Amino acid sequence: MRSIILFRLCLIDERRLYRDELTLRYLPREEIYGSLPTVVESNIWRVALNPNQQHLGRTFIGLREHKPSLSDLTSEEMLEFQRIVIELESEVRAAFRPDLFNWMCLMNNAVRDGQQTHVHWHMVPRYEKPVEFNGHIYTDDAWSRPFNTGEDPAYFATSDEIAAITHAIRG
């Protein structure tokens, strides 16, 4: 509970610094990944819900072991990532019925911030029509256009919303 409170306080205090994705520069990686609700995990990968739920079901998929580049991944790590993708897409599809998924492996913020790059993915469900969940209507204003982390408005879910979204994905 302490790490969740620490994260939520950081998020509130730094809200104006977050654009529409959580950057890893405000807290150490393990503290961020440790404070976000786990959706799916294995010995190799951990999937955590992104606090920015501008796209309902948006997650981080982080490699547990530090590796700076995709080319550093082993065959076992890549096969396990494929299993995670299949499981995660299935669970999010069952919970929210997105029309498609965008997958991104970006390391620009780490380079920009003078940090080591670390292999992680962003999974962004995309919706053609608004989706109502738990009393909130989620819209994908950039539907049919490439996902752009600098143009789309952020929606930082409350801790109750995060818990409900996590529960819905887990089934």
Residue pairs with C-beta under 8 A, 6 or more apart in sequence:
3 31
3 34
3 35
4 35
4 159
6 27
6 31
6 35
7 27
7 31
7 32
7 35
7 36
7 51
8 159
10 26
10 27
11 18
11 51
11 156
14 26
15 156
17 26
18 52
18 154
18 156
19 149
19 150
19 154
20 52
20 54
20 149
20 150
20 152
20 153
20 154
21 50
21 52
21 109
21 122
21 149
22 32
22 50
22 51
22 52
22 60
23 109
23 113
24 32
24 109
24 110
24 115
24 118
25 109
25 113
25 115
26 32
27 35
29 62
29 118
33 46
33 48
33 60
33 62
36 48
36 49
36 50
36 51
36 60
37 48
37 49
37 162
37 163
37 166
38 46
38 47
38 48
38 166
39 47
39 48
39 49
39 59
39 88
39 91
39 166
39 169
39 170
40 46
40 47
40 84
40 87
40 88
40 91
41 47
42 80
42 83
42 84
43 64
44 63
44 64
44 65
44 76
44 77
44 80
44 81
45 61
45 62
45 63
45 64
45 77
45 80
45 81
45 84
46 61
46 62
46 64
47 59
47 60
47 61
47 62
47 84
47 88
47 123
48 59
48 60
48 62
49 58
49 59
49 60
49 162
49 165
49 166
49 169
50 58
50 59
50 60
50 122
51 156
51 157
51 162
52 58
52 154
52 155
52 156
52 157
53 138
53 155
53 156
53 157
53 161
53 162
53 165
54 138
54 152
54 153
54 154
54 155
55 124
55 125
55 126
55 127
55 138
55 140
55 147
56 96
56 98
56 125
56 127
56 131
56 133
56 138
56 165
57 92
57 95
57 96
57 98
57 123
57 125
57 165
57 169
58 122
58 123
58 124
58 125
59 88
59 92
59 122
59 123
60 120
60 121
60 122
61 81
61 84
61 88
61 120
61 121
61 122
61 123
62 118
62 119
62 120
62 121
63 73
63 77
63 118
63 119
63 120
66 116
66 118
67 73
67 77
67 118
67 119
68 116
68 117
68 118
68 119
69 117
69 119
70 105
70 119
72 119
73 81
73 119
81 121
85 103
85 123
88 123
88 169
89 101
89 123
91 169
91 170
91 171
92 98
92 101
92 123
92 125
92 169
94 171
95 168
95 169
95 171
96 125
96 127
96 131
96 133
96 168
97 131
98 125
98 126
98 127
99 126
99 127
99 128
99 143
100 125
100 126
101 123
101 124
101 125
101 126
102 122
102 123
102 124
102 126
102 147
103 121
103 122
103 123
103 124
104 121
104 122
104 124
104 147
105 119
105 120
105 121
105 122
106 122
107 117
107 118
109 115
110 116
110 117
110 118
111 117
124 147
126 140
126 143
126 147
127 138
127 139
127 140
127 143
128 140
128 143
128 144
130 137
130 138
130 139
130 140
131 137
131 138
132 138
133 164
133 165
133 168
134 161
134 164
134 165
136 161
138 155
141 152
141 153
142 148
142 151
142 152
157 165
